[in-house]
Amino acid sequence: TSNQANSGNRLPAYFSNQAFRTDDLNLRLRWRPWSSLSMMTRYDYQTSRMRSRADDVGSLQQTDLEAHILSETITWQPFNRWYLQGGFSYTYDINEHPSTSILIAGEPLIAASRNNYWNAQGSIGWAATSSLDLHGSYYYYRADNATNHASIALPYGVNAQEHVFRVGAEYRWKPQVLWKASYSFMRSDDWTSGGNNSFDAHGIYTSIQYLF
């Protein structure tokens, strides 16, 4: 595509250079008050910046992303053959760009994009025999970022939740042969689309692993 000023179509050749930079800092704290109980707290701070250079325009800062992620995981083994694990995570994620400073009727032309969400999960496992392991888990996801300013521009953001249930088993026939099987159910509620993209799903998985 020609980049000449009189060209009728200058995209995607309009951009002559793009630069990306991402920085990530994380801190972890692990605590084991008892031999059967352990806890881990983690904090992540992430920033990303994208700059684009366009012919006859110069350097433009297009996107600034900033995220704070806080998570906690607790693992408890009350008996030799049992374990319980639970976790929680919250993410604050915002994407800003030059268009957020352009106001129409007091509202930004394109609102800062939010991708905040939180999730929680729990799992349980039991070593029924020396050859058979049983486990189950539950996962929950929630996001509430929808911003309705359709009178000015296209609305952005997701408003949804998900539930995932899973049960499974692992059986070691021989030292070299491991069989796995699981069943899962997922319910996804997509309120952003008014429920048009909501669905329920069932999944069955099985495999046989042979170790040489």
C-alpha positions as CSV (number, residue, x, y, z in Angstrom):
1,T,0.0,0.0,0.0
2,S,1.4,3.4,-1.0
3,N,2.3,5.8,1.8
4,Q,2.1,8.8,-0.5
5,A,-0.1,11.7,0.8
6,N,-2.3,11.5,-2.3
7,S,-2.9,7.7,-1.8
8,G,-6.6,6.8,-1.5
9,N,-5.7,3.9,0.9
10,R,-2.9,4.4,3.4
11,L,-3.8,1.6,5.8
12,P,-2.0,-0.5,7.0
13,A,1.0,1.1,5.4
14,Y,0.1,4.3,7.3
15,F,2.1,3.0,10.2
16,S,5.9,2.9,9.6
17,N,7.0,1.6,13.0
18,Q,5.5,0.2,16.3
19,A,7.2,-0.3,19.6
20,F,6.0,-2.3,22.5
21,R,7.3,-2.4,26.1
22,T,6.0,-4.5,29.0
23,D,7.3,-4.4,32.6
24,D,6.2,-6.9,35.3
25,L,7.0,-6.8,39.1
26,N,5.7,-9.5,41.4
27,L,6.1,-10.2,45.2
28,R,5.3,-13.4,46.9
29,L,4.8,-14.3,50.6
30,R,4.6,-18.0,51.5
31,W,3.6,-19.0,55.1
32,R,3.4,-22.5,56.5
33,P,1.9,-22.2,60.1
34,W,1.6,-26.0,60.3
35,S,3.1,-28.9,58.4
36,S,-0.4,-29.6,56.9
37,L,-1.3,-26.0,56.0
38,S,0.4,-23.6,53.6
39,M,-0.6,-20.2,52.3
40,M,0.8,-18.1,49.5
41,T,0.0,-14.4,48.8
42,R,1.1,-12.8,45.5
43,Y,1.0,-9.3,44.1
44,D,1.7,-8.4,40.5
45,Y,2.1,-5.0,39.0
46,Q,2.2,-4.9,35.2
47,T,2.5,-2.0,32.7
48,S,2.5,-2.0,29.0
49,R,3.0,0.8,26.5
50,M,2.6,0.8,22.7
51,R,3.9,3.6,20.5
52,S,3.4,3.9,16.8
53,R,5.1,6.1,14.3
54,A,3.1,7.2,11.3
55,D,4.3,8.8,8.1
56,D,3.9,12.6,8.1
57,V,2.5,12.5,11.7
58,G,5.4,11.5,14.0
59,S,5.4,9.5,17.1
60,L,2.0,8.9,18.8
61,Q,1.4,7.2,22.1
62,Q,-1.5,4.9,21.4
63,T,-2.0,2.7,24.5
64,D,-1.1,2.6,28.1
65,L,-2.1,-0.5,30.1
66,E,-1.7,-0.9,33.9
67,A,-2.7,-3.9,35.9
68,H,-2.7,-4.8,39.6
69,I,-3.2,-8.4,40.5
70,L,-3.7,-9.7,44.0
71,S,-4.1,-13.5,44.7
72,E,-4.2,-15.8,47.6
73,T,-3.9,-19.7,47.6
74,I,-4.5,-21.9,50.7
75,T,-3.6,-25.6,50.7
76,W,-4.6,-27.9,53.5
77,Q,-3.8,-31.6,53.9
78,P,-5.8,-32.8,56.9
79,F,-5.0,-36.5,56.3
80,N,-2.3,-38.3,54.4
81,R,-4.7,-39.2,51.5
82,W,-6.7,-36.0,51.4
83,Y,-6.0,-32.4,50.3
84,L,-8.1,-29.3,50.0
85,Q,-7.1,-26.2,48.1
86,G,-8.8,-22.8,47.7
87,G,-7.8,-19.6,45.9
88,F,-8.9,-16.1,45.1
89,S,-7.6,-13.5,42.7
90,Y,-8.6,-10.0,41.8
91,T,-7.3,-8.0,38.8
92,Y,-7.6,-4.3,38.3
93,D,-6.7,-3.6,34.7
94,I,-7.2,-0.4,32.8
95,N,-6.3,0.7,29.3
96,E,-5.9,4.4,28.5
97,H,-5.2,6.0,25.1
98,P,-5.3,9.6,23.7
99,S,-9.0,9.3,22.8
100,T,-10.0,9.2,26.5
101,S,-9.1,12.9,26.7
102,I,-11.5,13.9,23.9
103,L,-14.8,14.9,25.5
104,I,-18.3,15.1,23.9
105,A,-21.0,16.4,26.1
106,G,-18.8,15.8,29.1
107,E,-18.2,12.2,28.2
108,P,-15.0,10.7,26.7
109,L,-15.2,9.8,23.0
110,I,-13.8,6.4,23.8
111,A,-13.8,5.5,27.5
112,A,-10.8,4.0,29.2
113,S,-11.1,0.3,28.7
114,R,-11.5,-1.6,31.9
115,N,-10.8,-5.3,32.2
116,N,-11.3,-5.8,36.0
117,Y,-12.3,-9.2,37.1
118,W,-12.1,-11.6,40.1
119,N,-12.2,-15.3,40.3
120,A,-12.3,-18.0,43.0
121,Q,-11.6,-21.7,42.9
122,G,-11.6,-24.7,45.1
123,S,-10.5,-28.3,44.7
124,I,-10.4,-31.5,46.7
125,G,-8.4,-34.7,46.1
126,W,-8.4,-38.2,47.6
127,A,-5.9,-40.9,47.1
128,A,-8.4,-43.8,47.4
129,T,-5.8,-46.5,46.9
130,S,-2.2,-46.7,45.8
131,S,-3.4,-46.8,42.2
132,L,-6.5,-44.6,42.2
133,D,-6.8,-40.9,42.7
134,L,-10.1,-39.0,42.7
135,H,-10.5,-35.2,42.5
136,G,-13.1,-32.5,42.1
137,S,-13.0,-28.7,41.6
138,Y,-15.1,-25.6,41.2
139,Y,-14.2,-22.3,39.5
140,Y,-16.0,-19.0,39.4
141,Y,-15.3,-15.9,37.3
142,R,-16.9,-12.5,37.4
143,A,-16.4,-9.3,35.4
144,D,-18.5,-6.1,35.5
145,N,-16.9,-3.6,33.1
146,A,-19.7,-2.7,30.7
147,T,-20.0,1.0,30.1
148,N,-23.1,2.2,28.3
149,H,-22.4,5.5,26.4
150,A,-24.0,4.4,23.1
151,S,-25.3,7.9,22.5
152,I,-21.7,9.1,22.0
153,A,-19.7,6.2,20.8
154,L,-19.5,2.4,20.7
155,P,-19.8,0.9,24.2
156,Y,-17.0,-1.3,25.5
157,G,-16.5,-3.6,28.4
158,V,-17.6,-7.0,29.5
159,N,-20.2,-8.0,32.0
160,A,-20.2,-11.7,32.5
161,Q,-19.8,-14.6,34.9
162,E,-18.8,-18.2,34.6
163,H,-19.2,-21.4,36.7
164,V,-17.1,-24.5,36.0
165,F,-17.5,-27.8,37.9
166,R,-15.1,-30.7,37.2
167,V,-14.7,-34.3,38.6
168,G,-12.1,-36.8,37.6
169,A,-10.1,-39.9,38.3
170,E,-6.6,-41.2,37.6
171,Y,-5.8,-44.9,37.7
172,R,-2.4,-46.4,37.3
173,W,-2.8,-49.8,35.8
174,K,0.9,-50.5,35.8
175,P,3.9,-48.4,36.7
176,Q,4.1,-47.4,33.0
177,V,0.4,-47.0,32.2
178,L,-1.7,-44.1,33.6
179,W,-5.4,-43.7,32.7
180,K,-7.2,-40.3,33.2
181,A,-10.9,-39.5,32.9
182,S,-12.9,-36.4,33.8
183,Y,-16.3,-34.8,33.4
184,S,-16.8,-31.0,33.4
185,F,-19.8,-28.7,33.3
186,M,-19.6,-25.0,32.4
187,R,-22.2,-22.3,32.6
188,S,-21.4,-18.9,31.0
189,D,-23.6,-15.9,31.4
190,D,-22.8,-13.1,29.0
191,W,-24.9,-10.1,30.0
192,T,-22.9,-7.8,27.7
193,S,-24.9,-9.3,24.8
194,G,-28.1,-9.4,26.7
195,G,-27.7,-13.2,27.2
196,N,-27.4,-14.0,23.5
197,N,-24.0,-15.5,23.9
198,S,-24.7,-17.3,27.1
199,F,-24.3,-21.1,27.0
200,D,-24.1,-24.3,29.0
201,A,-21.4,-26.9,28.1
202,H,-20.6,-30.5,29.0
203,G,-17.2,-32.0,28.5
204,I,-15.9,-35.6,28.8
205,Y,-12.1,-36.2,28.6
206,T,-10.1,-39.4,28.8
207,S,-6.6,-40.4,28.0
208,I,-4.1,-43.2,28.4
209,Q,-0.4,-42.3,29.1
210,Y,2.4,-44.8,28.6
211,L,5.8,-44.1,30.1
212,F,8.8,-45.6,28.5
